[in-house]
Amino acid sequence: MLTYPQIDPVALNLGPIKIHWYGIIYIVSFALAWLLAKKHARQLKYDWHIDTINDLIFYGASGAVLGGRIGYVLFYAFNTLLHDPLFVFKIWHGGMSFHGGLLGTIISLLLFAHKNKLTYLQTLDFVAPLVPVGLLLGRIGNFINSELWGRTTLAPWGMIFPNGGPIPRHPSQLYESFAEGVVLFIIIWFYAAKPRTRGTVSALFLICYGSIRFGCEFFREPDLQIGFIAFNWLTMGQLLSLPMIIAGLYMWWFCKKRK
């Protein structure tokens, strides 16, 4: 059994102001996305002004944060919202959903594309390779916060999390960080490094992320307030990932057909 490192979620304590690692991770993620966007624009020989890239990151970050919070409340804490409509604004209680963040980003990028007179699929294809970096760091943030831990296990790499009971659990946050972050980044970044049929980069992202997330959910403890959705194994994360896989497959076929 491995020892959980007991990292303080608060990185800096400045009197009444507490700066959490999770907040720092968000800032670092968007900064890395900005750097990758500049590099990706050069790869594809896009003659984009730096202001365009700044706009892209601003729109994407706004959509991800707002969509992530609203998605969490709707998908994972709807009963709480019914009893407390202001819960959506109580961000200090935590709670972000990737699927909600994805929907928020898709909507915000529609506005960005319209403003900058770019095609929508071109914009989505450009952003897709930037996303895994945020996923990699975000899952590390979950690990530091000792949240979203895995199911119980007897494996030698199991960990006892501070708020996860006395039985060792899978460090599923680290599994997801590697699979959703490192593996997904390698696949999407190298595929998108060359001009591709428009829409196929976004389609590949949907297929790969949906499949990876679906598989990782088998090691992750279902959300306590929801449990299993069906069959005593289907989780909310898997249920939300299925439409991604289906949409990605259809999008891939459709874009290739209209090449």
Protein Blocks (a to p, Z undefined) as FASTA:
>chain_A
ZZdehiafblbdghjaccdfklmmmmmmmmmmmmmmmmmmmmnopacdfklmmmmmmmmm
mmmmmmmmmmmmmmmmmmmmmmmmmlmmmmmngpadfklmmmmmmmmmmmmmmmnopafk
lmmmmmmmmmmmmmmmmmmmmmmnopaiacddfbfkbccdfklojbdcddfklmmmmmmm
mmmmmmmmmmmmpccdehjlmmmmmmmmmmmmmmmmmmpccdfklopabghlacfklmmm
mmmmmmmmmmmmmmmmmZZ
